[in-house]
């Protein structure tokens, strides 16, 4: 009986993991970022302007734990300020998700 209970617990846990994973990743899923339930590490482009794409680059990030606590400022203005970019040339996004426990979303701005 004890062996059966242990097996049921293991099987139940394995079946529940896909439903529970991704909680933190769902926080940033509306930002046109690729999504992976187990692991994601991807970059996407949002915008390119007529301004020069010089070597100046700034980044601003927000992170989330289990989708319950999210902190940070991932705005274009903050990223531009961090890189001393006065004329934005492009805006890119990076997204990392690890088992839905931790996720990080960053805005990367380049320009002059």
Gaussian input, Z-matrix of N, CA and C with variables (Angstrom, degrees):
# hf/3-21g

backbone

0 1
 N
 C     1     B1
 C     2     B2     1     A1
 N     3     B3     2     A2     1     D1
 C     4     B4     3     A3     2     D2
 C     5     B5     4     A4     3     D3
 N     6     B6     5     A5     4     D4
 C     7     B7     6     A6     5     D5
 C     8     B8     7     A7     6     D6
 N     9     B9     8     A8     7     D7
 C    10    B10     9     A9     8     D8
 C    11    B11    10    A10     9     D9
 N    12    B12    11    A11    10    D10
 C    13    B13    12    A12    11    D11
 C    14    B14    13    A13    12    D12
 N    15    B15    14    A14    13    D13
 C    16    B16    15    A15    14    D14
 C    17    B17    16    A16    15    D15
 N    18    B18    17    A17    16    D16
 C    19    B19    18    A18    17    D17
 C    20    B20    19    A19    18    D18
 N    21    B21    20    A20    19    D19
 C    22    B22    21    A21    20    D20
 C    23    B23    22    A22    21    D21
 N    24    B24    23    A23    22    D22
 C    25    B25    24    A24    23    D23
 C    26    B26    25    A25    24    D24
 N    27    B27    26    A26    25    D25
 C    28    B28    27    A27    26    D26
 C    29    B29    28    A28    27    D27
 N    30    B30    29    A29    28    D28
 C    31    B31    30    A30    29    D29
 C    32    B32    31    A31    30    D30
 N    33    B33    32    A32    31    D31
 C    34    B34    33    A33    32    D32
 C    35    B35    34    A34    33    D33
 N    36    B36    35    A35    34    D34
 C    37    B37    36    A36    35    D35
 C    38    B38    37    A37    36    D36
 N    39    B39    38    A38    37    D37
 C    40    B40    39    A39    38    D38
 C    41    B41    40    A40    39    D39
 N    42    B42    41    A41    40    D40
 C    43    B43    42    A42    41    D41
 C    44    B44    43    A43    42    D42
 N    45    B45    44    A44    43    D43
 C    46    B46    45    A45    44    D44
 C    47    B47    46    A46    45    D45
 N    48    B48    47    A47    46    D46
 C    49    B49    48    A48    47    D47
 C    50    B50    49    A49    48    D48
 N    51    B51    50    A50    49    D49
 C    52    B52    51    A51    50    D50
 C    53    B53    52    A52    51    D51
 N    54    B54    53    A53    52    D52
 C    55    B55    54    A54    53    D53
 C    56    B56    55    A55    54    D54
 N    57    B57    56    A56    55    D55
 C    58    B58    57    A57    56    D56
 C    59    B59    58    A58    57    D57
 N    60    B60    59    A59    58    D58
 C    61    B61    60    A60    59    D59
 C    62    B62    61    A61    60    D60
 N    63    B63    62    A62    61    D61
 C    64    B64    63    A63    62    D62
 C    65    B65    64    A64    63    D63
 N    66    B66    65    A65    64    D64
 C    67    B67    66    A66    65    D65
 C    68    B68    67    A67    66    D66
 N    69    B69    68    A68    67    D67
 C    70    B70    69    A69    68    D68
 C    71    B71    70    A70    69    D69
 N    72    B72    71    A71    70    D70
 C    73    B73    72    A72    71    D71
 C    74    B74    73    A73    72    D72
 N    75    B75    74    A74    73    D73
 C    76    B76    75    A75    74    D74
 C    77    B77    76    A76    75    D75
 N    78    B78    77    A77    76    D76
 C    79    B79    78    A78    77    D77
 C    80    B80    79    A79    78    D78
 N    81    B81    80    A80    79    D79
 C    82    B82    81    A81    80    D80
 C    83    B83    82    A82    81    D81
 N    84    B84    83    A83    82    D82
 C    85    B85    84    A84    83    D83
 C    86    B86    85    A85    84    D84
 N    87    B87    86    A86    85    D85
 C    88    B88    87    A87    86    D86
 C    89    B89    88    A88    87    D87
 N    90    B90    89    A89    88    D88
 C    91    B91    90    A90    89    D89
 C    92    B92    91    A91    90    D90
 N    93    B93    92    A92    91    D91
 C    94    B94    93    A93    92    D92
 C    95    B95    94    A94    93    D93
 N    96    B96    95    A95    94    D94
 C    97    B97    96    A96    95    D95
 C    98    B98    97    A97    96    D96
 N    99    B99    98    A98    97    D97
 C   100   B100    99    A99    98    D98
 C   101   B101   100   A100    99    D99
 N   102   B102   101   A101   100   D100
 C   103   B103   102   A102   101   D101
 C   104   B104   103   A103   102   D102
 N   105   B105   104   A104   103   D103
 C   106   B106   105   A105   104   D104
 C   107   B107   106   A106   105   D105
 N   108   B108   107   A107   106   D106
 C   109   B109   108   A108   107   D107
 C   110   B110   109   A109   108   D108
 N   111   B111   110   A110   109   D109
 C   112   B112   111   A111   110   D110
 C   113   B113   112   A112   111   D111
 N   114   B114   113   A113   112   D112
 C   115   B115   114   A114   113   D113
 C   116   B116   115   A115   114   D114
 N   117   B117   116   A116   115   D115
 C   118   B118   117   A117   116   D116
 C   119   B119   118   A118   117   D117
 N   120   B120   119   A119   118   D118
 C   121   B121   120   A120   119   D119
 C   122   B122   121   A121   120   D120
 N   123   B123   122   A122   121   D121
 C   124   B124   123   A123   122   D122
 C   125   B125   124   A124   123   D123
 N   126   B126   125   A125   124   D124
 C   127   B127   126   A126   125   D125
 C   128   B128   127   A127   126   D126
 N   129   B129   128   A128   127   D127
 C   130   B130   129   A129   128   D128
 C   131   B131   130   A130   129   D129
 N   132   B132   131   A131   130   D130
 C   133   B133   132   A132   131   D131
 C   134   B134   133   A133   132   D132
 N   135   B135   134   A134   133   D133
 C   136   B136   135   A135   134   D134
 C   137   B137   136   A136   135   D135
 N   138   B138   137   A137   136   D136
 C   139   B139   138   A138   137   D137
 C   140   B140   139   A139   138   D138
 N   141   B141   140   A140   139   D139
 C   142   B142   141   A141   140   D140
 C   143   B143   142   A142   141   D141
 N   144   B144   143   A143   142   D142
 C   145   B145   144   A144   143   D143
 C   146   B146   145   A145   144   D144
 N   147   B147   146   A146   145   D145
 C   148   B148   147   A147   146   D146
 C   149   B149   148   A148   147   D147
 N   150   B150   149   A149   148   D148
 C   151   B151   150   A150   149   D149
 C   152   B152   151   A151   150   D150
 N   153   B153   152   A152   151   D151
 C   154   B154   153   A153   152   D152
 C   155   B155   154   A154   153   D153
 N   156   B156   155   A155   154   D154
 C   157   B157   156   A156   155   D155
 C   158   B158   157   A157   156   D156
 N   159   B159   158   A158   157   D157
 C   160   B160   159   A159   158   D158
 C   161   B161   160   A160   159   D159
 N   162   B162   161   A161   160   D160
 C   163   B163   162   A162   161   D161
 C   164   B164   163   A163   162   D162
 N   165   B165   164   A164   163   D163
 C   166   B166   165   A165   164   D164
 C   167   B167   166   A166   165   D165
 N   168   B168   167   A167   166   D166
 C   169   B169   168   A168   167   D167
 C   170   B170   169   A169   168   D168
 N   171   B171   170   A170   169   D169
 C   172   B172   171   A171   170   D170
 C   173   B173   172   A172   171   D171
 N   174   B174   173   A173   172   D172
 C   175   B175   174   A174   173   D173
 C   176   B176   175   A175   174   D174
 N   177   B177   176   A176   175   D175
 C   178   B178   177   A177   176   D176
 C   179   B179   178   A178   177   D177
 N   180   B180   179   A179   178   D178
 C   181   B181   180   A180   179   D179
 C   182   B182   181   A181   180   D180
 N   183   B183   182   A182   181   D181
 C   184   B184   183   A183   182   D182
 C   185   B185   184   A184   183   D183
 N   186   B186   185   A185   184   D184
 C   187   B187   186   A186   185   D185
 C   188   B188   187   A187   186   D186
 N   189   B189   188   A188   187   D187
 C   190   B190   189   A189   188   D188
 C   191   B191   190   A190   189   D189
 N   192   B192   191   A191   190   D190
 C   193   B193   192   A192   191   D191
 C   194   B194   193   A193   192   D192
 N   195   B195   194   A194   193   D193
 C   196   B196   195   A195   194   D194
 C   197   B197   196   A196   195   D195
 N   198   B198   197   A197   196   D196
 C   199   B199   198   A198   197   D197
 C   200   B200   199   A199   198   D198
 N   201   B201   200   A200   199   D199
 C   202   B202   201   A201   200   D200
 C   203   B203   202   A202   201   D201
 N   204   B204   203   A203   202   D202
 C   205   B205   204   A204   203   D203
 C   206   B206   205   A205   204   D204
 N   207   B207   206   A206   205   D205
 C   208   B208   207   A207   206   D206
 C   209   B209   208   A208   207   D207
 N   210   B210   209   A209   208   D208
 C   211   B211   210   A210   209   D209
 C   212   B212   211   A211   210   D210
 N   213   B213   212   A212   211   D211
 C   214   B214   213   A213   212   D212
 C   215   B215   214   A214   213   D213
 N   216   B216   215   A215   214   D214
 C   217   B217   216   A216   215   D215
 C   218   B218   217   A217   216   D216
 N   219   B219   218   A218   217   D217
 C   220   B220   219   A219   218   D218
 C   221   B221   220   A220   219   D219
 N   222   B222   221   A221   220   D220
 C   223   B223   222   A222   221   D221
 C   224   B224   223   A223   222   D222
 N   225   B225   224   A224   223   D223
 C   226   B226   225   A225   224   D224
 C   227   B227   226   A226   225   D225
 N   228   B228   227   A227   226   D226
 C   229   B229   228   A228   227   D227
 C   230   B230   229   A229   228   D228
 N   231   B231   230   A230   229   D229
 C   232   B232   231   A231   230   D230
 C   233   B233   232   A232   231   D231
 N   234   B234   233   A233   232   D232
 C   235   B235   234   A234   233   D233
 C   236   B236   235   A235   234   D234
 N   237   B237   236   A236   235   D235
 C   238   B238   237   A237   236   D236
 C   239   B239   238   A238   237   D237
 N   240   B240   239   A239   238   D238
 C   241   B241   240   A240   239   D239
 C   242   B242   241   A241   240   D240
 N   243   B243   242   A242   241   D241
 C   244   B244   243   A243   242   D242
 C   245   B245   244   A244   243   D243
 N   246   B246   245   A245   244   D244
 C   247   B247   246   A246   245   D245
 C   248   B248   247   A247   246   D246
 N   249   B249   248   A248   247   D247
 C   250   B250   249   A249   248   D248
 C   251   B251   250   A250   249   D249
 N   252   B252   251   A251   250   D250
 C   253   B253   252   A252   251   D251
 C   254   B254   253   A253   252   D252
 N   255   B255   254   A254   253   D253
 C   256   B256   255   A255   254   D254
 C   257   B257   256   A256   255   D255
 N   258   B258   257   A257   256   D256
 C   259   B259   258   A258   257   D257
 C   260   B260   259   A259   258   D258
 N   261   B261   260   A260   259   D259
 C   262   B262   261   A261   260   D260
 C   263   B263   262   A262   261   D261
 N   264   B264   263   A263   262   D262
 C   265   B265   264   A264   263   D263
 C   266   B266   265   A265   264   D264
 N   267   B267   266   A266   265   D265
 C   268   B268   267   A267   266   D266
 C   269   B269   268   A268   267   D267
 N   270   B270   269   A269   268   D268
 C   271   B271   270   A270   269   D269
 C   272   B272   271   A271   270   D270
 N   273   B273   272   A272   271   D271
 C   274   B274   273   A273   272   D272
 C   275   B275   274   A274   273   D273
 N   276   B276   275   A275   274   D274
 C   277   B277   276   A276   275   D275
 C   278   B278   277   A277   276   D276
 N   279   B279   278   A278   277   D277
 C   280   B280   279   A279   278   D278
 C   281   B281   280   A280   279   D279
 N   282   B282   281   A281   280   D280
 C   283   B283   282   A282   281   D281
 C   284   B284   283   A283   282   D282
 N   285   B285   284   A284   283   D283
 C   286   B286   285   A285   284   D284
 C   287   B287   286   A286   285   D285
 N   288   B288   287   A287   286   D286
 C   289   B289   288   A288   287   D287
 C   290   B290   289   A289   288   D288
 N   291   B291   290   A290   289   D289
 C   292   B292   291   A291   290   D290
 C   293   B293   292   A292   291   D291
 N   294   B294   293   A293   292   D292
 C   295   B295   294   A294   293   D293
 C   296   B296   295   A295   294   D294
 N   297   B297   296   A296   295   D295
 C   298   B298   297   A297   296   D296
 C   299   B299   298   A298   297   D297
 N   300   B300   299   A299   298   D298
 C   301   B301   300   A300   299   D299
 C   302   B302   301   A301   300   D300
 N   303   B303   302   A302   301   D301
 C   304   B304   303   A303   302   D302
 C   305   B305   304   A304   303   D303
 N   306   B306   305   A305   304   D304
 C   307   B307   306   A306   305   D305
 C   308   B308   307   A307   306   D306
 N   309   B309   308   A308   307   D307
 C   310   B310   309   A309   308   D308
 C   311   B311   310   A310   309   D309
 N   312   B312   311   A311   310   D310
 C   313   B313   312   A312   311   D311
 C   314   B314   313   A313   312   D312
 N   315   B315   314   A314   313   D313
 C   316   B316   315   A315   314   D314
 C   317   B317   316   A316   315   D315
 N   318   B318   317   A317   316   D316
 C   319   B319   318   A318   317   D317
 C   320   B320   319   A319   318   D318
 N   321   B321   320   A320   319   D319
 C   322   B322   321   A321   320   D320
 C   323   B323   322   A322   321   D321
 N   324   B324   323   A323   322   D322
 C   325   B325   324   A324   323   D323
 C   326   B326   325   A325   324   D324
 N   327   B327   326   A326   325   D325
 C   328   B328   327   A327   326   D326
 C   329   B329   328   A328   327   D327
 N   330   B330   329   A329   328   D328
 C   331   B331   330   A330   329   D329
 C   332   B332   331   A331   330   D330
 N   333   B333   332   A332   331   D331
 C   334   B334   333   A333   332   D332
 C   335   B335   334   A334   333   D333

   B1=1.4447
   B2=1.5319
   B3=1.3290
   B4=1.4596
   B5=1.5356
   B6=1.3403
   B7=1.4564
   B8=1.5361
   B9=1.3162
   B10=1.4600
   B11=1.5243
   B12=1.3123
   B13=1.4716
   B14=1.5184
   B15=1.3170
   B16=1.4549
   B17=1.5209
   B18=1.3219
   B19=1.4676
   B20=1.5218
   B21=1.3220
   B22=1.4673
   B23=1.5256
   B24=1.3069
   B25=1.4604
   B26=1.5198
   B27=1.3263
   B28=1.4648
   B29=1.5232
   B30=1.3261
   B31=1.4635
   B32=1.5366
   B33=1.3102
   B34=1.4618
   B35=1.5164
   B36=1.3153
   B37=1.4635
   B38=1.5209
   B39=1.3281
   B40=1.4642
   B41=1.5247
   B42=1.3031
   B43=1.4603
   B44=1.5283
   B45=1.3099
   B46=1.4627
   B47=1.5191
   B48=1.3193
   B49=1.4614
   B50=1.5311
   B51=1.3381
   B52=1.4649
   B53=1.5268
   B54=1.2929
   B55=1.4648
   B56=1.5087
   B57=1.3119
   B58=1.4564
   B59=1.5197
   B60=1.3205
   B61=1.4560
   B62=1.5160
   B63=1.2905
   B64=1.4487
   B65=1.5039
   B66=1.3075
   B67=1.4635
   B68=1.5206
   B69=1.3292
   B70=1.4599
   B71=1.5191
   B72=1.3292
   B73=1.4599
   B74=1.5091
   B75=1.3106
   B76=1.4613
   B77=1.5211
   B78=1.3114
   B79=1.4684
   B80=1.5161
   B81=1.3369
   B82=1.4587
   B83=1.5253
   B84=1.3055
   B85=1.4640
   B86=1.5191
   B87=1.3010
   B88=1.4603
   B89=1.5060
   B90=1.3114
   B91=1.4567
   B92=1.5254
   B93=1.3181
   B94=1.4643
   B95=1.5213
   B96=1.3200
   B97=1.4489
   B98=1.5189
   B99=1.3294
   B100=1.4581
   B101=1.5258
   B102=1.3092
   B103=1.4591
   B104=1.5124
   B105=1.3214
   B106=1.4586
   B107=1.5174
   B108=1.3170
   B109=1.4630
   B110=1.5289
   B111=1.3221
   B112=1.4543
   B113=1.5281
   B114=1.3392
   B115=1.4634
   B116=1.5185
   B117=1.2914
   B118=1.4661
   B119=1.5159
   B120=1.3170
   B121=1.4535
   B122=1.5171
   B123=1.3207
   B124=1.4570
   B125=1.5195
   B126=1.3284
   B127=1.4608
   B128=1.5223
   B129=1.3102
   B130=1.4600
   B131=1.5158
   B132=1.3224
   B133=1.4544
   B134=1.5146
   B135=1.3181
   B136=1.4580
   B137=1.5102
   B138=1.3366
   B139=1.4527
   B140=1.5195
   B141=1.3268
   B142=1.4576
   B143=1.5173
   B144=1.3295
   B145=1.4665
   B146=1.5229
   B147=1.3126
   B148=1.4639
   B149=1.5255
   B150=1.3295
   B151=1.4651
   B152=1.5274
   B153=1.3193
   B154=1.4549
   B155=1.5320
   B156=1.3361
   B157=1.4595
   B158=1.5311
   B159=1.3037
   B160=1.4624
   B161=1.5283
   B162=1.3119
   B163=1.4648
   B164=1.5212
   B165=1.3258
   B166=1.4618
   B167=1.5246
   B168=1.3257
   B169=1.4587
   B170=1.5239
   B171=1.3053
   B172=1.4558
   B173=1.5135
   B174=1.3092
   B175=1.4677
   B176=1.5194
   B177=1.3289
   B178=1.4650
   B179=1.5170
   B180=1.3333
   B181=1.4633
   B182=1.5271
   B183=1.3208
   B184=1.4646
   B185=1.5186
   B186=1.3270
   B187=1.4656
   B188=1.5208
   B189=1.3215
   B190=1.4588
   B191=1.5153
   B192=1.3180
   B193=1.4605
   B194=1.5222
   B195=1.3274
   B196=1.4639
   B197=1.5274
   B198=1.3069
   B199=1.4566
   B200=1.5149
   B201=1.3148
   B202=1.4619
   B203=1.5143
   B204=1.3317
   B205=1.4538
   B206=1.5227
   B207=1.3135
   B208=1.4551
   B209=1.5147
   B210=1.3402
   B211=1.4582
   B212=1.5179
   B213=1.3158
   B214=1.4514
   B215=1.5158
   B216=1.3112
   B217=1.4636
   B218=1.5145
   B219=1.3077
   B220=1.4645
   B221=1.5211
   B222=1.3200
   B223=1.4624
   B224=1.5306
   B225=1.3220
   B226=1.4551
   B227=1.5296
   B228=1.3144
   B229=1.4699
   B230=1.5286
   B231=1.3257
   B232=1.4630
   B233=1.5216
   B234=1.3236
   B235=1.4681
   B236=1.5262
   B237=1.3285
   B238=1.4659
   B239=1.5280
   B240=1.3049
   B241=1.4653
   B242=1.5323
   B243=1.3348
   B244=1.4637
   B245=1.5288
   B246=1.3247
   B247=1.4559
   B248=1.5141
   B249=1.3231
   B250=1.4698
   B251=1.5259
   B252=1.3201
   B253=1.4625
   B254=1.5270
   B255=1.3318
   B256=1.4685
   B257=1.5285
   B258=1.3350
   B259=1.4671
   B260=1.5234
   B261=1.3227
   B262=1.4618
   B263=1.5230
   B264=1.3332
   B265=1.4563
   B266=1.5231
   B267=1.3261
   B268=1.4607
   B269=1.5242
   B270=1.3330
   B271=1.4618
   B272=1.5221
   B273=1.3227
   B274=1.4585
   B275=1.5223
   B276=1.3242
   B277=1.4646
   B278=1.5158
   B279=1.3205
   B280=1.4524
   B281=1.5268
   B282=1.3028
   B283=1.4610
   B284=1.5213
   B285=1.3267
   B286=1.4571
   B287=1.5192
   B288=1.3207
   B289=1.4619
   B290=1.5184
   B291=1.3295
   B292=1.4561
   B293=1.5246
   B294=1.3286
   B295=1.4638
   B296=1.5288
   B297=1.3118
   B298=1.4523
   B299=1.5132
   B300=1.3078
   B301=1.4583
   B302=1.5211
   B303=1.3245
   B304=1.4619
   B305=1.5208
   B306=1.3137
   B307=1.4533
   B308=1.5157
   B309=1.3266
   B310=1.4599
   B311=1.5191
   B312=1.3145
   B313=1.4566
   B314=1.5268
   B315=1.3311
   B316=1.4566
   B317=1.5200
   B318=1.3184
   B319=1.4525
   B320=1.5268
   B321=1.3264
   B322=1.4576
   B323=1.5201
   B324=1.3370
   B325=1.4580
   B326=1.5196
   B327=1.3307
   B328=1.4676
   B329=1.5202
   B330=1.3125
   B331=1.4536
   B332=1.5185
   B333=1.3026
   B334=1.4721
   B335=1.5066
   A1=110.95
   A2=116.21
   A3=121.07
   A4=109.68
   A5=115.99
   A6=121.60
   A7=110.84
   A8=116.88
   A9=122.07
   A10=110.76
   A11=117.53
   A12=121.33
   A13=111.56
   A14=116.49
   A15=121.07
   A16=110.72
   A17=117.13
   A18=120.74
   A19=111.25
   A20=116.55
   A21=120.05
   A22=111.33
   A23=117.04
   A24=121.29
   A25=110.94
   A26=117.12
   A27=121.63
   A28=110.30
   A29=117.33
   A30=121.13
   A31=110.42
   A32=117.35
   A33=120.97
   A34=112.14
   A35=116.51
   A36=120.93
   A37=110.86
   A38=117.26
   A39=120.84
   A40=111.67
   A41=117.38
   A42=120.62
   A43=111.83
   A44=118.11
   A45=122.02
   A46=112.70
   A47=118.67
   A48=121.73
   A49=112.62
   A50=120.81
   A51=118.20
   A52=113.23
   A53=117.52
   A54=120.01
   A55=113.30
   A56=116.65
   A57=120.62
   A58=112.27
   A59=117.67
   A60=119.57
   A61=110.10
   A62=115.32
   A63=120.56
   A64=113.74
   A65=118.87
   A66=120.47
   A67=111.23
   A68=117.31
   A69=120.55
   A70=110.78
   A71=116.98
   A72=120.60
   A73=113.53
   A74=117.46
   A75=121.18
   A76=111.32
   A77=116.52
   A78=121.08
   A79=110.78
   A80=118.61
   A81=122.14
   A82=113.09
   A83=118.54
   A84=120.75
   A85=113.96
   A86=119.52
   A87=121.41
   A88=114.54
   A89=118.56
   A90=121.63
   A91=113.22
   A92=117.06
   A93=123.03
   A94=112.19
   A95=117.43
   A96=121.05
   A97=110.01
   A98=117.45
   A99=119.80
   A100=109.42
   A101=116.86
   A102=120.06
   A103=110.41
   A104=117.17
   A105=122.62
   A106=108.57
   A107=117.43
   A108=119.91
   A109=112.15
   A110=117.31
   A111=120.33
   A112=110.51
   A113=117.00
   A114=120.82
   A115=109.05
   A116=116.06
   A117=121.58
   A118=108.23
   A119=115.91
   A120=122.41
   A121=105.53
   A122=116.58
   A123=120.43
   A124=111.34
   A125=114.78
   A126=121.90
   A127=108.74
   A128=116.19
   A129=121.34
   A130=109.15
   A131=115.69
   A132=121.72
   A133=109.71
   A134=116.56
   A135=120.11
   A136=112.17
   A137=115.77
   A138=117.83
   A139=110.64
   A140=115.37
   A141=122.86
   A142=106.27
   A143=116.06
   A144=120.43
   A145=110.00
   A146=116.12
   A147=121.72
   A148=111.54
   A149=117.40
   A150=120.83
   A151=111.28
   A152=115.46
   A153=122.64
   A154=111.77
   A155=116.59
   A156=122.10
   A157=108.45
   A158=117.15
   A159=120.97
   A160=110.74
   A161=116.06
   A162=120.96
   A163=113.52
   A164=118.55
   A165=120.30
   A166=109.54
   A167=115.35
   A168=120.61
   A169=109.37
   A170=115.50
   A171=120.78
   A172=110.56
   A173=115.77
   A174=121.02
   A175=109.61
   A176=115.67
   A177=122.51
   A178=107.62
   A179=117.05
   A180=121.05
   A181=113.30
   A182=113.84
   A183=122.79
   A184=106.39
   A185=116.62
   A186=120.21
   A187=110.30
   A188=114.89
   A189=120.51
   A190=110.29
   A191=115.58
   A192=121.91
   A193=107.80
   A194=115.38
   A195=124.23
   A196=113.59
   A197=117.61
   A198=120.49
   A199=112.54
   A200=116.94
   A201=121.26
   A202=112.04
   A203=116.76
   A204=121.83
   A205=107.91
   A206=116.59
   A207=122.00
   A208=108.26
   A209=116.31
   A210=120.69
   A211=109.73
   A212=115.53
   A213=121.37
   A214=112.10
   A215=114.71
   A216=122.50
   A217=107.32
   A218=117.48
   A219=122.63
   A220=110.63
   A221=116.41
   A222=120.09
   A223=110.52
   A224=115.56
   A225=121.44
   A226=109.77
   A227=117.61
   A228=121.38
   A229=111.09
   A230=117.36
   A231=120.83
   A232=111.14
   A233=117.07
   A234=120.83
   A235=110.56
   A236=117.13
   A237=121.21
   A238=110.86
   A239=116.30
   A240=120.67
   A241=110.76
   A242=117.52
   A243=121.78
   A244=112.01
   A245=117.60
   A246=121.26
   A247=113.74
   A248=117.11
   A249=122.56
   A250=110.65
   A251=116.42
   A252=122.67
   A253=107.99
   A254=116.95
   A255=120.06
   A256=112.08
   A257=116.97
   A258=121.84
   A259=108.12
   A260=116.35
   A261=121.65
   A262=110.59
   A263=116.10
   A264=122.03
   A265=112.47
   A266=116.36
   A267=120.08
   A268=109.88
   A269=114.19
   A270=121.61
   A271=107.33
   A272=116.01
   A273=122.50
   A274=109.35
   A275=115.75
   A276=121.97
   A277=108.94
   A278=116.85
   A279=121.48
   A280=107.42
   A281=115.25
   A282=120.72
   A283=109.37
   A284=115.86
   A285=122.05
   A286=108.45
   A287=116.40
   A288=121.98
   A289=107.86
   A290=116.65
   A291=121.44
   A292=108.57
   A293=115.65
   A294=124.16
   A295=113.60
   A296=117.83
   A297=120.28
   A298=113.42
   A299=116.21
   A300=120.66
   A301=109.20
   A302=116.60
   A303=121.68
   A304=108.85
   A305=116.78
   A306=120.32
   A307=109.52
   A308=114.69
   A309=121.29
   A310=108.34
   A311=115.84
   A312=122.86
   A313=107.54
   A314=117.19
   A315=121.29
   A316=111.08
   A317=115.16
   A318=123.20
   A319=106.40
   A320=116.17
   A321=121.68
   A322=107.70
   A323=116.45
   A324=122.71
   A325=108.87
   A326=116.88
   A327=121.35
   A328=108.34
   A329=116.18
   A330=120.62
   A331=111.57
   A332=113.77
   A333=118.82
   A334=112.06
   D1=-41.70
   D2=-179.97
   D3=-63.21
   D4=-40.42
   D5=179.56
   D6=-63.47
   D7=-41.68
   D8=178.16
   D9=-64.03
   D10=-42.21
   D11=178.78
   D12=-62.98
   D13=-40.34
   D14=178.09
   D15=-64.67
   D16=-42.42
   D17=178.32
   D18=-63.19
   D19=-42.96
   D20=178.65
   D21=-63.47
   D22=-38.05
   D23=177.86
   D24=-64.43
   D25=-44.50
   D26=179.58
   D27=-64.10
   D28=-48.31
   D29=-179.77
   D30=-62.75
   D31=-43.19
   D32=178.65
   D33=-61.89
   D34=-40.71
   D35=177.87
   D36=-64.46
   D37=-44.86
   D38=179.81
   D39=-63.91
   D40=-35.50
   D41=178.26
   D42=-73.46
   D43=-28.68
   D44=-177.99
   D45=-80.86
   D46=-25.95
   D47=-175.34
   D48=-56.69
   D49=-48.31
   D50=178.83
   D51=-60.14
   D52=-33.50
   D53=178.86
   D54=-72.73
   D55=-30.46
   D56=-178.79
   D57=-90.10
   D58=-29.57
   D59=-177.88
   D60=-69.10
   D61=152.67
   D62=178.98
   D63=91.39
   D64=1.27
   D65=-179.50
   D66=-57.95
   D67=-46.06
   D68=179.91
   D69=-71.34
   D70=-35.33
   D71=-178.74
   D72=-68.30
   D73=-28.00
   D74=-179.56
   D75=-65.14
   D76=-25.88
   D77=-179.84
   D78=-56.32
   D79=-39.38
   D80=-175.40
   D81=-106.17
   D82=11.51
   D83=-172.85
   D84=-69.40
   D85=-15.87
   D86=-179.31
   D87=-85.21
   D88=5.26
   D89=-175.15
   D90=-102.92
   D91=33.77
   D92=178.09
   D93=57.15
   D94=30.52
   D95=179.61
   D96=-98.86
   D97=141.51
   D98=174.55
   D99=-61.08
   D100=148.77
   D101=-175.35
   D102=-124.50
   D103=135.07
   D104=174.93
   D105=-131.47
   D106=130.80
   D107=-178.12
   D108=-68.26
   D109=-40.50
   D110=-177.03
   D111=-87.46
   D112=-49.73
   D113=-178.66
   D114=-154.26
   D115=139.29
   D116=174.28
   D117=-142.74
   D118=138.60
   D119=173.52
   D120=-150.10
   D121=94.60
   D122=-170.71
   D123=-139.56
   D124=159.96
   D125=176.51
   D126=-128.21
   D127=143.92
   D128=176.02
   D129=-138.14
   D130=160.32
   D131=178.62
   D132=-104.65
   D133=140.73
   D134=176.31
   D135=-106.88
   D136=-44.03
   D137=-169.93
   D138=-154.63
   D139=144.82
   D140=170.79
   D141=-130.18
   D142=134.01
   D143=-179.99
   D144=-107.78
   D145=-177.58
   D146=177.49
   D147=-77.93
   D148=-10.47
   D149=-179.58
   D150=-71.09
   D151=157.08
   D152=-178.65
   D153=-64.56
   D154=145.27
   D155=175.83
   D156=-98.57
   D157=68.74
   D158=-177.62
   D159=-71.70
   D160=-172.08
   D161=-176.62
   D162=-79.90
   D163=-4.29
   D164=178.11
   D165=-73.77
   D166=133.35
   D167=-179.26
   D168=-145.35
   D169=135.60
   D170=176.42
   D171=-128.40
   D172=151.77
   D173=-177.22
   D174=-135.11
   D175=140.95
   D176=175.59
   D177=-136.39
   D178=135.49
   D179=-172.35
   D180=-130.77
   D181=156.21
   D182=170.37
   D183=-132.64
   D184=146.22
   D185=179.71
   D186=-131.53
   D187=158.19
   D188=-177.11
   D189=-138.40
   D190=142.54
   D191=175.84
   D192=-117.21
   D193=116.80
   D194=-179.73
   D195=56.85
   D196=15.53
   D197=-177.85
   D198=71.00
   D199=4.61
   D200=-178.43
   D201=-95.35
   D202=-36.97
   D203=-178.99
   D204=-125.09
   D205=118.02
   D206=178.48
   D207=-124.43
   D208=129.00
   D209=179.80
   D210=-135.86
   D211=157.22
   D212=175.00
   D213=121.68
   D214=168.13
   D215=179.41
   D216=-126.94
   D217=99.56
   D218=-178.59
   D219=-102.82
   D220=46.96
   D221=-178.89
   D222=-93.31
   D223=157.11
   D224=177.83
   D225=-63.45
   D226=-40.22
   D227=-179.86
   D228=-60.68
   D229=-42.97
   D230=179.64
   D231=-67.66
   D232=-40.06
   D233=178.24
   D234=-64.71
   D235=-42.98
   D236=178.93
   D237=-63.15
   D238=-42.30
   D239=178.66
   D240=-64.13
   D241=-41.13
   D242=-179.72
   D243=-62.55
   D244=-30.91
   D245=-179.11
   D246=-103.41
   D247=7.73
   D248=-177.27
   D249=54.71
   D250=41.40
   D251=179.21
   D252=-95.16
   D253=119.18
   D254=179.91
   D255=-98.56
   D256=-27.13
   D257=176.59
   D258=-123.27
   D259=108.02
   D260=-176.04
   D261=-71.40
   D262=128.36
   D263=177.84
   D264=-100.80
   D265=-36.04
   D266=177.65
   D267=-153.36
   D268=155.43
   D269=176.27
   D270=-128.75
   D271=120.97
   D272=178.13
   D273=-120.36
   D274=164.17
   D275=178.66
   D276=-126.62
   D277=144.61
   D278=168.85
   D279=-123.89
   D280=145.91
   D281=-176.77
   D282=-140.26
   D283=131.33
   D284=176.21
   D285=-128.42
   D286=134.29
   D287=177.51
   D288=-137.32
   D289=128.27
   D290=178.84
   D291=-121.73
   D292=103.90
   D293=177.09
   D294=54.50
   D295=19.36
   D296=-179.07
   D297=72.01
   D298=1.75
   D299=178.98
   D300=-84.75
   D301=-42.24
   D302=-178.93
   D303=-133.21
   D304=134.10
   D305=172.93
   D306=-139.03
   D307=152.86
   D308=-178.93
   D309=-139.05
   D310=133.25
   D311=-179.98
   D312=-124.30
   D313=127.37
   D314=-179.58
   D315=-127.47
   D316=145.54
   D317=171.86
   D318=-105.29
   D319=129.14
   D320=180.00
   D321=-117.22
   D322=121.86
   D323=-177.68
   D324=-114.09
   D325=133.38
   D326=173.03
   D327=-121.07
   D328=156.42
   D329=179.91
   D330=163.68
   D331=-158.72
   D332=-177.72
   D333=-115.79

